[in-house]
Amino acid sequence: MAQQSINGHEVEMVVIAVDGRTDPQATLTQREIATVEAVDATLKSTAEFTAAYPDARLARVDANRGVNERRHGRYYLRYQHAGGMTEFWGHVAKTPTVDFKKGVVGVPMPGPSS
């Protein structure tokens, strides 16, 4: 499993290709990193998230390239915290959105798709 730095921390990465296969050496593109970093930062700046998981650390990201970046399910972020694990789904959105109950986070991301 590959590792990459997200917001200054090493995180396990799983990249799922359009055909559904994974390559243990595959890593995120710069755009994907920027999106995941924005999702992580958005969550960590949300009072509900920090109250529920004050010590949460992003441990793993699954990037499903078969899912459009604007749809729920593109990025799966798994956080480790004192009580165990929690997961959130990230995607690109027109405006920042956090649905804490559903575990869905949307972040704006300018620039062309890659």
Sequence and secondary structure as in RCSB ss.txt:
>XXXX:A:sequence
MAQQSINGHEVEMVVIAVDGRTDPQATLTQREIATVEAVDATLKSTAEFTAAYPDARLARVDANRGVNERRHGRY
YLRYQHAGGMTEFWGHVAKTPTVDFKKGVVGVPMPGPSS
>XXXX:A:secstr
 EEEEETTEEEEEEEE TTS B TT    HHHHHHHHHHHHHHHT HHHHHH TT EEEEEEEETTS TTSTTSE
EEEEEETTEEEEEEEEE SS EEETTTTEEEE   S   
